[in-house]
Amino acid sequence: MTPVVVHGDLWSGNADRGRIVGSGRKEDEEVGEVVYDPSACYAHSEYELGIMKMFGGFGSAFFEAYHRIVPKTEPVEEYEDRVRLYELYHHLNHHAIFGAGYRSGAVSIMQKLLKKYGDS
């Protein structure tokens, strides 16, 4: 695994379409995809996908395009479980910060991962 720079908090609430202003001249403005409120760090390329899955808002077309640019890492057959593990981190973090509303999501992910890997 080679660490890459990730946004760190990329969920649908931190992504939108907006006006991008270049030189300040009207003809230089364009509407495009923007992301904001980063918590950038070097991490596994799939780290970002945990919070994206947790809060939703990114459809299959997004992930298909994303993985054309950033392929799933090996072992590919464990990709979904790695995303679950990264999602678990965010459930636990949100539980610690915001309270019990995130507990059931964390427990559910842990149960799924333990069922699959617990006897290994």
N, CA and C of each residue as an Amber inpcrd file, in Angstrom:
protein
   360
   0.8420000  -1.1690000   0.0000000   0.0000000   0.0000000   0.0000000
   0.8900000   1.2350000   0.0000000   0.5740000   2.1620000  -0.8880000
   1.2670000   3.4420000  -0.9400000   0.3190000   4.5210000  -0.4490000
   0.6650000   5.2310000   0.6200000  -0.2260000   6.2930000   1.1040000
  -0.3980000   7.3880000   0.0530000  -1.5730000   7.9720000   0.0280000
  -1.8880000   9.0900000  -0.8660000  -2.5370000  10.1950000  -0.0350000
  -2.5760000  11.4000000  -0.5750000  -3.2700000  12.4830000   0.1110000
  -4.7680000  12.2880000  -0.0940000  -5.5170000  12.2760000   0.9910000
  -6.9760000  12.1540000   0.9300000  -7.5990000  13.3940000   1.5600000
  -8.8420000  13.6540000   1.2200000  -9.5810000  14.7840000   1.7850000
  -9.6990000  14.6310000   3.2970000 -10.0440000  13.4310000   3.7440000
 -10.1090000  13.1350000   5.1630000 -11.4930000  13.2190000   5.7810000
 -12.4070000  13.9270000   5.1310000 -13.7720000  14.0660000   5.6590000
 -14.7350000  14.2350000   4.4850000 -14.5410000  13.4110000   3.4640000
 -15.3250000  13.5620000   2.2380000 -16.6360000  12.8020000   2.3440000
 -17.6820000  13.5410000   2.6070000 -19.0370000  13.0080000   2.6190000
 -19.8850000  13.9930000   1.8400000 -21.1250000  13.6330000   1.5650000
 -21.9620000  14.4560000   0.6830000 -22.1560000  15.8720000   1.2060000
 -22.0720000  16.0930000   2.5080000 -22.2010000  17.4330000   3.0670000
 -20.9880000  18.3150000   2.8270000 -19.8810000  17.7210000   2.3870000
 -18.6670000  18.4800000   2.0960000 -18.3310000  18.4620000   0.6110000
 -19.3160000  18.1650000  -0.2150000 -19.1230000  18.1490000  -1.6650000
 -20.3440000  18.7710000  -2.3150000 -20.1150000  19.5190000  -3.3760000
 -21.2290000  20.2050000  -4.0350000 -20.7720000  20.6770000  -5.4060000
 -21.6860000  21.2800000  -6.1060000 -21.3420000  21.9940000  -7.3390000
 -21.3590000  23.4670000  -6.9980000 -20.4200000  24.1930000  -7.5410000
 -20.3670000  25.6100000  -7.2300000 -19.6110000  26.3880000  -8.2780000
 -19.6570000  27.6740000  -8.1290000 -18.9760000  28.5640000  -9.0590000
 -17.5200000  28.6800000  -8.6290000 -16.6330000  28.4070000  -9.5610000
 -15.2040000  28.5050000  -9.3150000 -14.7240000  29.7810000  -9.9880000
 -14.2080000  30.6860000  -9.1930000 -13.7940000  31.9910000  -9.6990000
 -12.2920000  31.9690000  -9.9000000 -11.8670000  32.2730000 -11.1170000
 -10.4410000  32.2920000 -11.4320000  -9.8430000  33.6610000 -11.1920000
  -9.7020000  34.4270000 -12.2510000  -9.0460000  35.7310000 -12.1830000
  -9.9460000  36.8120000 -11.6150000 -11.2150000  36.5050000 -11.4450000
 -12.1670000  37.5140000 -11.0080000 -12.9920000  38.0570000 -12.1640000
 -12.5720000  37.7530000 -13.3930000 -13.3390000  38.1840000 -14.5710000
 -14.4660000  37.1910000 -14.7890000 -15.6290000  37.6980000 -15.1080000
 -16.8240000  36.8700000 -15.2870000 -16.5800000  35.7360000 -16.2900000
 -15.8640000  36.0190000 -17.3640000 -15.6400000  34.9990000 -18.4000000
 -14.7310000  33.8660000 -17.9240000 -14.0190000  34.0620000 -16.8250000
 -13.1620000  33.0120000 -16.2810000 -13.8840000  32.1140000 -15.2820000
 -15.1020000  32.4800000 -14.9070000 -15.8450000  31.6800000 -13.9420000
 -16.3690000  30.4130000 -14.6000000 -16.4220000  29.3710000 -13.8460000
 -17.0250000  28.1340000 -14.3270000 -17.7140000  27.4390000 -13.1630000
 -18.6830000  26.6190000 -13.4950000 -19.3670000  25.8270000 -12.4820000
 -18.7350000  24.4460000 -12.4940000 -18.3860000  23.9650000 -11.3350000
 -17.7540000  22.6580000 -11.2580000 -17.9490000  22.0260000  -9.9000000
 -17.3900000  20.8410000  -9.7690000 -17.4600000  20.1150000  -8.5030000
 -16.4850000  20.7550000  -7.5220000 -16.9340000  20.9590000  -6.3010000
 -16.0690000  21.4970000  -5.2610000 -16.2060000  20.6410000  -4.0010000
 -15.1170000  20.5570000  -3.2700000 -15.1370000  19.9120000  -1.9580000
 -14.5460000  20.9070000  -0.9680000 -15.0080000  20.8370000   0.2560000
 -14.5400000  21.7880000   1.2570000 -14.4740000  21.1110000   2.6140000
 -14.0120000  21.8570000   3.6180000 -13.8570000  21.3830000   4.9890000
 -12.9590000  20.1440000   5.0650000 -11.7670000  20.2190000   4.4560000
 -10.8990000  19.0450000   4.4590000 -10.2480000  18.7920000   5.8140000
  -9.8860000  17.5620000   5.9830000  -9.0550000  17.1280000   7.1010000
  -7.9680000  16.2550000   6.4820000  -7.2390000  16.8550000   5.5560000
  -6.3170000  16.1260000   4.6850000  -5.2170000  15.4210000   5.4730000
  -4.8710000  14.2490000   4.9520000  -3.7870000  13.4720000   5.5340000
  -3.3190000  12.4630000   4.4920000  -2.1820000  11.8460000   4.7590000
  -1.7370000  10.7230000   3.9480000  -2.3840000   9.4770000   4.5180000
  -3.0010000   8.6860000   3.6550000  -3.6960000   7.4860000   4.1110000
  -3.8230000   6.4990000   2.9540000  -4.3440000   5.3450000   3.2580000
  -4.6930000   4.3600000   2.2460000  -5.7340000   4.9830000   1.3230000
  -5.6360000   4.7400000   0.0450000  -6.5550000   5.3620000  -0.9210000
  -8.0120000   5.0170000  -0.6460000  -8.2700000   3.9170000   0.0410000
  -9.6490000   3.5100000   0.3240000 -10.1790000   4.0720000   1.6490000
  -9.3250000   4.7370000   2.4110000  -9.7310000   5.3080000   3.7020000
 -10.9390000   6.2220000   3.5460000 -10.9220000   7.0630000   2.5360000
 -11.9740000   8.0500000   2.2960000 -13.3430000   7.4080000   2.0810000
 -13.3430000   6.2030000   1.5710000 -14.5990000   5.5630000   1.1810000
 -15.4640000   5.1870000   2.3830000 -14.8710000   5.0450000   3.5560000
 -15.6410000   4.6860000   4.7440000 -16.6780000   5.7270000   5.1070000
 -16.2710000   6.9900000   5.1720000 -17.2290000   8.0360000   5.5360000
 -18.1910000   8.3040000   4.3870000 -17.7160000   8.1020000   3.1520000
 -18.6020000   8.2780000   1.9990000 -19.7270000   7.2470000   2.0430000
 -19.3950000   6.0210000   2.4350000 -20.4150000   4.9790000   2.5470000
 -21.3330000   5.2380000   3.7380000 -20.7620000   5.6940000   4.8370000
 -21.5320000   5.9230000   6.0580000 -22.6640000   6.9180000   5.8320000
 -22.3760000   8.0150000   5.1610000 -23.3790000   9.0590000   4.9780000
 -24.0500000   9.0310000   3.6090000 -23.5410000   8.2350000   2.6800000
 -24.1670000   8.1280000   1.3650000 -24.0160000   9.3930000   0.5330000
 -24.8050000   9.4650000  -0.5220000 -24.7820000  10.6340000  -1.3870000
 -23.9060000  10.4880000  -2.6130000 -23.1910000   9.3800000  -2.7180000
 -22.3450000   9.1220000  -3.8730000 -22.8470000   7.8390000  -4.5230000
 -23.2880000   7.9420000  -5.7500000 -23.8800000   6.8040000  -6.4330000
 -22.8620000   5.8970000  -7.0910000 -23.3590000   4.8360000  -7.7070000
 -22.4770000   3.8480000  -8.3390000 -21.6620000   4.4610000  -9.4710000
 -22.2240000   5.4340000 -10.1940000 -21.4750000   6.0850000 -11.2780000
 -20.2420000   6.7980000 -10.7220000 -20.4010000   7.4130000  -9.5560000
 -19.2530000   8.0800000  -8.9290000 -18.1560000   7.0600000  -8.6320000
 -18.5280000   5.9480000  -7.9880000 -17.5250000   4.9620000  -7.5940000
 -16.8820000   4.2880000  -8.8030000 -17.6360000   4.0770000  -9.8690000
 -17.0480000   3.5200000 -11.0910000 -15.9950000   4.4680000 -11.6440000
 -16.3210000   5.7630000 -11.7020000 -15.3610000   6.7590000 -12.1920000
 -14.1640000   6.8640000 -11.2440000 -14.4360000   6.8510000  -9.9550000
 -13.3710000   6.9390000  -8.9490000 -12.3770000   5.7960000  -9.1230000
 -12.9010000   4.5780000  -9.2820000 -12.0110000   3.4200000  -9.3710000
 -11.3330000   3.2870000 -10.7330000 -11.7790000   4.0210000 -11.7320000
 -11.0030000   4.0920000 -12.9770000  -9.7310000   4.9020000 -12.7420000
  -9.8190000   5.8870000 -11.8540000  -8.6600000   6.7260000 -11.5340000
  -7.8420000   6.1120000 -10.4030000  -8.5230000   5.6340000  -9.3770000
  -7.8750000   5.0420000  -8.1960000  -8.3800000   3.6060000  -8.0600000
  -7.6590000   2.6510000  -8.6270000  -8.1240000   1.2560000  -8.5840000
  -8.1960000   0.7150000  -7.1550000  -9.0670000  -0.2600000  -6.9700000
  -9.1440000  -0.9720000  -5.6910000  -7.8000000  -1.6410000  -5.4490000
  -7.3460000  -1.6260000  -4.2000000  -6.0550000  -2.2360000  -3.9040000
  -6.2230000  -3.7260000  -3.6060000  -5.1200000  -4.4150000  -3.6550000
  -5.1050000  -5.8550000  -3.3940000  -5.1550000  -6.1240000  -1.8950000
  -5.7360000  -7.1920000  -1.4860000  -6.5360000  -8.1090000  -2.2930000
  -7.9200000  -7.5270000  -2.5780000  -8.2560000  -7.4710000  -3.8520000
  -9.5130000  -6.8640000  -4.2940000 -10.7150000  -7.5600000  -3.6680000
 -10.6150000  -8.8660000  -3.4350000 -11.7600000  -9.6000000  -2.8710000
 -12.0770000  -9.1630000  -1.4300000 -11.1690000  -8.4460000  -0.7870000
 -11.4220000  -7.9400000   0.5680000 -11.7540000  -6.4470000   0.5840000
 -11.9450000  -5.8670000  -0.6000000 -12.2240000  -4.4320000  -0.7270000
 -13.4030000  -3.9910000   0.1340000 -14.5470000  -4.6680000   0.0130000
 -15.7550000  -4.2690000   0.7570000 -15.5100000  -4.3200000   2.2660000
 -14.7470000  -5.2940000   2.7080000 -14.4620000  -5.4090000   4.1390000
 -13.5330000  -4.2970000   4.6170000 -12.5800000  -3.8930000   3.7810000
 -11.7150000  -2.7650000   4.1530000 -12.5310000  -1.4850000   4.2560000
 -13.4620000  -1.2890000   3.3200000 -14.3220000  -0.1050000   3.3800000
 -15.1690000  -0.1550000   4.6500000 -15.6780000  -1.3300000   5.0100000
 -16.4340000  -1.4730000   6.2660000 -15.5710000  -1.0990000   7.4740000
 -14.3260000  -1.5420000   7.4520000 -13.4210000  -1.2340000   8.5580000
 -13.1840000   0.2700000   8.6630000 -12.9930000   0.9330000   7.5360000
 -12.8320000   2.3890000   7.5470000 -14.1330000   3.0780000   7.9630000
 -15.2610000   2.5250000   7.5640000 -16.5470000   3.0730000   8.0010000
 -16.7040000   2.9060000   9.5150000 -16.2680000   1.7740000  10.0450000
 -16.3320000   1.5350000  11.4850000 -15.6000000   2.6350000  12.2470000
 -14.4370000   3.0200000  11.7570000 -13.6880000   4.0980000  12.4040000
 -14.5700000   5.3380000  12.5570000 -15.2800000   5.7080000  11.5140000
 -16.1020000   6.9220000  11.5580000 -17.3100000   6.7570000  12.4830000
 -17.9010000   5.5630000  12.5230000 -18.9930000   5.3270000  13.4750000
 -18.4910000   5.4850000  14.9130000 -17.3300000   4.9150000  15.2100000
 -16.7780000   5.0210000  16.5600000 -16.4100000   6.4650000  16.8940000
 -15.8190000   7.1650000  15.9350000 -15.4540000   8.5630000  16.1290000
 -16.6930000   9.4200000  16.3730000 -17.7320000   9.2200000  15.5640000
 -18.9660000   9.9910000  15.7330000 -19.6790000   9.6180000  17.0350000
 -19.5910000   8.3490000  17.4190000 -20.1740000   7.9390000  18.7020000
 -19.4770000   8.6740000  19.8530000 -18.1550000   8.7580000  19.7870000
 -17.4010000   9.4390000  20.8450000 -17.7240000  10.9310000  20.8950000
 -17.9440000  11.5380000  19.7390000 -18.1810000  12.9860000  19.6830000
 -19.6520000  13.3380000  19.8760000 -20.5370000  12.6130000  19.1770000
 -21.9450000  13.0150000  19.1090000 -22.8960000  12.1310000  19.9130000
 -22.4280000  10.9860000  20.3730000 -23.2690000  10.1730000  21.2390000
 -23.8070000   8.8980000  20.6270000 -24.7620000   8.3470000  21.3370000
 -25.2490000   6.9840000  21.1290000 -25.8720000   6.7170000  19.7700000
 -26.2450000   7.7190000  19.0270000 -26.8890000   7.5000000  17.7370000
 -26.0490000   6.7160000  16.7450000 -24.7520000   6.6600000  16.9620000
 -23.8600000   5.9640000  16.0340000 -23.4460000   4.5810000  16.5430000
 -23.8770000   4.2190000  17.7340000 -23.4750000   2.9410000  18.3330000
 -23.9400000   1.7480000  17.5100000 -25.1920000   1.7400000  17.1050000
 -25.7310000   0.5630000  16.4110000 -25.0140000   0.3110000  15.0900000
 -24.6440000   1.3650000  14.3890000 -23.8920000   1.1900000  13.1470000
 -22.5400000   0.5520000  13.3960000 -21.8680000   1.0040000  14.4540000
 -20.5670000   0.4310000  14.8050000 -20.7010000  -1.0390000  15.1790000
 -21.6800000  -1.3540000  15.9980000 -21.8920000  -2.7390000  16.4340000
 -22.2060000  -3.6330000  15.2370000 -23.0440000  -3.1630000  14.3410000
 -23.4170000  -3.9450000  13.1590000 -22.1980000  -4.2750000  12.2990000
 -21.3500000  -3.2860000  12.0700000 -20.1470000  -3.5210000  11.2680000
 -19.2200000  -4.5030000  11.9740000 -19.0230000  -4.3290000  13.2730000
 -18.1520000  -5.2460000  14.0160000 -18.6810000  -6.6710000  13.9620000
 -19.9960000  -6.8430000  14.0890000 -20.5760000  -8.1830000  14.0330000
 -20.3420000  -8.8240000  12.6690000 -20.5260000  -8.0500000  11.5860000
 -20.2990000  -8.5910000  10.2390000 -18.8490000  -9.0050000  10.0560000
 -17.9200000  -8.1530000  10.4910000 -16.5070000  -8.4690000  10.3240000
 -16.0870000  -9.6420000  11.2090000 -16.6090000  -9.7040000  12.4350000
 -16.2940000 -10.8360000  13.3150000 -16.8490000 -12.1490000  12.7790000
 -18.0390000 -12.0860000  12.2040000 -18.6330000 -13.2970000  11.6300000
 -17.7530000 -13.8410000  10.5110000 -17.1840000 -12.9460000   9.7310000
 -16.3720000 -13.3660000   8.5910000 -14.9370000 -13.7150000   8.9930000
 -14.3440000 -12.9280000   9.8880000 -12.9210000 -13.0800000  10.1930000
 -12.6400000 -13.5430000  11.6220000 -13.6440000 -13.6720000  12.4550000
 -13.4510000 -13.9500000  13.8760000 -12.7460000 -15.2460000  14.2030000
 -12.8770000 -16.2530000  13.3740000 -12.2550000 -17.5480000  13.6570000
 -10.8930000 -17.6940000  13.0010000 -10.4620000 -16.6680000  12.3110000
  -9.1760000 -16.7550000  11.5810000  -8.0000000 -16.7040000  12.5070000
